[in-house]
């Protein structure tokens, strides 16, 4: 959020855990220059959890009548070795 705030400062707004009409809670909604952006935040916990996050984002996009959204995944597996 500390990186996002200076970008939208005075031009847009952002909402954390905004509620949809279906009583779901999105992670971040950004209103910027007349456009709305849905951002889903996840911690990497495997492929199945990631796929569930994509489905969740898709439902939020349907609620806001948007075609494109963003999912930001954080991976803290620093010691993982690539094969």
N, C-alpha and C positions, 0 to 999 in steps of 0.2 A: 504494500500500500504506500510505502514511503517513496517508491519510484513512480507510482501512478499519480499521486496527488499533484506534483509540480506540472505534469503534462496537461492535466485537465483544469488546472487552477484558473478560475474565473470564466472558463468557457463551458465547462460541463459539470456533471455531478456523478457520484458513484454511491451505490447502496450495497451494504453488506447484509447477507441473508435476507434479501427481499422476498416477500411472500407472493406466490402466484395465486391465480384464481382457484386452483385445485388444492390450496392450502399447503403446497410444497414450499420449500425454502431454497432459493438459489444461493450460490456462494457470493458472487459479485455481479452487479449490473452496472454498466457504465453508460451514461448519456453524454454524448460528445458531438457537438456541431450538428445536432438534429438526428443523429443516429444512435441506436441502442445496441449494446454489445453484452452478451451473456458469457460469463467466464466461470467455468467449473474448476475447482481446485481439488486435487487428489494427491495422496501419498501413494507411491508405488507399493503395492502389496500383491503383485502377481497379475497375470493376464486376465483371469476371471474378474478380479476387482476392477481392472482397467475397462474391460468390456461393459461392466455394469455402470461405470461412470459415463461411458459414451451413451448408453441408453438413457441415463438420467439427463444428460445434456440435451439429447434429442427431444425428450419430453418438455424440458424448459423452453426450447426453441419453438415447439408447437404452441405452448402457452402464450408466448410473446409474439407469435406470428412472424418469426425470423427464419431465414434460410441458413445462416452461418453463425456459429458460436465457437468458443475456444475452451479447450481443456488444458490446464497447466498441471503437469504431474511432477512432483518432487520425488527424487530417488536418493535415499540416504545410504545406499549399499556401497560404501567407499571401499570395503575390503573384498568385494566380489571380483573374481578372476574371470576374464573372458576366455572362452575355449576356442 
